[in-house]
Amino acid sequence: MYAIVNINGIQTRVEPEAVIQVARLTGEPGAKLTFDQVLLVADGDSIAVGQPYVQGASLTAEVVEHFRGKKIHIFRYKRRQDYRKRRGYRDDLTRLRVTGIQR
């Protein structure tokens, strides 16, 4: 069984007991979250596709931790112009454990 869920504007494929990383969400570690924007639910041969969301379907997940992602380095330059810029950033992420998919 798996589902495609809209979490923070990003469509994510999830399975029960999977651990996923998404953009930072509110909630302390250990908190239970429910997402009701389920786009697709597949269970074996039966597939339910929403228009745009599947009626009555939801996803429950537990917040495992909040952390920062790997640093992304951005380096821009123009050759022969003595122009160089270095920047970087780290995303704030949340790790979720999917506890159930209700159909």
C-alpha positions in Angstrom: 0.0 0.0 0.0 1.2 3.5 -0.8 -0.2 7.0 -1.2 0.8 10.2 -2.9 0.2 13.1 -0.5 0.5 16.9 -0.8 2.8 18.0 2.1 3.8 21.7 2.2 3.0 22.0 -1.6 5.2 19.1 -2.6 3.7 15.8 -3.8 5.3 12.9 -1.8 5.0 9.2 -2.2 4.7 7.5 1.2 4.2 4.0 2.5 3.3 2.8 6.0 6.2 2.9 8.5 8.3 4.9 6.1 10.5 7.7 7.3 10.5 10.8 5.0 12.1 14.2 5.1 10.0 17.3 4.3 10.3 21.0 4.6 10.1 22.3 8.2 6.6 21.7 9.8 5.3 22.9 13.1 5.0 20.5 15.9 7.4 19.1 18.5 9.1 15.7 18.2 6.6 13.0 19.1 3.6 15.0 17.9 1.0 13.4 15.6 0.2 15.2 12.3 -2.7 14.5 9.9 -2.6 15.3 6.2 -5.9 15.1 4.3 -4.7 16.2 0.9 -4.2 12.7 -0.5 -4.0 12.6 -4.3 -3.8 8.8 -4.8 -4.1 5.7 -2.7 -3.0 2.3 -4.1 -3.6 -1.0 -2.3 -2.6 -3.9 -4.4 -4.6 -3.8 -7.6 -7.1 -1.2 -6.4 -6.2 2.4 -7.0 -8.2 5.4 -5.9 -7.3 8.7 -7.7 -8.7 11.9 -6.4 -10.1 14.9 -8.3 -8.1 16.6 -6.9 -8.2 14.8 -3.5 -9.4 11.3 -2.5 -12.6 11.7 -0.4 -12.1 10.5 3.2 -8.5 9.6 2.8 -5.9 10.9 5.2 -2.3 10.2 6.3 -1.1 10.2 9.9 2.5 10.8 10.7 4.7 11.3 13.8 7.3 14.0 14.0 10.7 12.3 14.6 13.0 15.3 14.6 13.8 18.7 13.2 17.1 19.2 11.6 19.0 21.2 9.0 20.0 19.7 5.6 23.3 19.5 3.9 24.8 22.9 3.0 24.3 23.9 -0.6 27.2 25.9 -2.0 26.5 28.5 -4.7 29.5 30.0 -6.6 29.0 32.5 -9.4 31.7 34.1 -11.4 32.4 35.8 -14.7 35.7 34.9 -16.3 38.3 37.6 -16.9 36.1 40.1 -15.0 37.4 39.6 -11.4 33.8 38.9 -10.4 33.2 36.1 -7.8 30.4 35.5 -5.4 30.1 32.7 -2.9 26.8 32.0 -1.1 25.3 29.0 0.6 22.3 27.9 2.5 20.9 25.0 4.5 17.3 23.9 4.4 15.3 23.5 7.6 13.8 20.0 7.5 11.5 17.7 9.5 11.8 14.0 9.6 8.4 12.2 9.7 7.5 8.5 10.4 4.3 7.5 8.6 2.1 5.7 11.0 -1.0 5.0 8.8 -2.9 5.6 5.6 -6.6 5.7 6.0 -8.8 5.2 3.0 
